[in-house]
Amino acid sequence: MAFWSELRAIMRWVLRRSDPPPPPGTGRQIQEAEQEAARQHILGQAQAERLRNSRWYCEPTQAHPYVPLTLGQRTGYQARHDR
């Protein structure tokens, strides 16, 4: 019976202990890393927007002559009973 009471006392002691606090400055470092990641994300979006508005993005790379679509391309290759 003494074994179980000792085990119970040890378990209570282990569960009562709190985790040690993080080292000083950890929160600030995490915040700075998150802010830098957000800044890079915003810069990436701004650059993507600039590239989308640039001339090379808006124009086709090669001019293709007009080729009419076939009946299958126009109907999505569906048979009449599938529509």
N, C-alpha and C positions, 0 to 999 in steps of 0.2 A: 504494500500500500504506500510506503514511503517513496518508492520509485515514481509512482504516478503523480504524487503531489510535487515532487521535485521537477518532474518533467513539465507539469502544469506551470509551475513558478518560472521555469526557464522560458517557456513559450510566451507567457505574459510579458516577461522582460524583453524578449526579442521583438514582440509585436508593439510594445510601448515605445521602443526607441525610434526616433525620427531620423529621416535621412539627413546627412550632413548638408549644410547650406552650400550652394555653389561658390566657387571662388569669386572674390570681388571683381567687378567689371564684366562679368559674364553676360549680364543682361544688355549692357551697352554694346558689347561686341556682336551679340545676336541681332540687335536692332540695326546696327551699322551694316551688317551683312544683308539683312532683308531690304534695307533702303537701297543698297547698291544693286541688288538683283532687280528691284522695281525700277530703278533708274535705267538699267540696261534694257529692260523690257520696253520702257517708254521710248528710249532712243531707237530701239529696233523697230518699233511701230512707226516712228517718225521717218526713219530711213526707208521703210517699206512704202509708206505713203508717198514720199518724194520719188521713189523709183516708179511707182504706179503712175504718177503724173508726168513722168519724163517721156520724151518723144519715142525713145526706142521701145518702150513698153506698149505704147498705144498703136504703133504701126506694125503691120505684119512683116516678117523678115523676108518673105519672098512673095512676089505677086503671082497669084495663080489664075489661070483663065477660068471663066465660068464653066462649070460642068453641071448640067442638069442632073437632078437626082433620079434614080431609077424608081419604079413603082414600089419595089420592096423597101428601098430606103425611105420613101415617103410614108409608107404604111407601117414602118417598124417591123417588116418581115412577118406580119400577122396575116393569117388567112381570113377570109371574109367572115367565117363563122366564129373566129376568136374575138372579134371586136365587140 
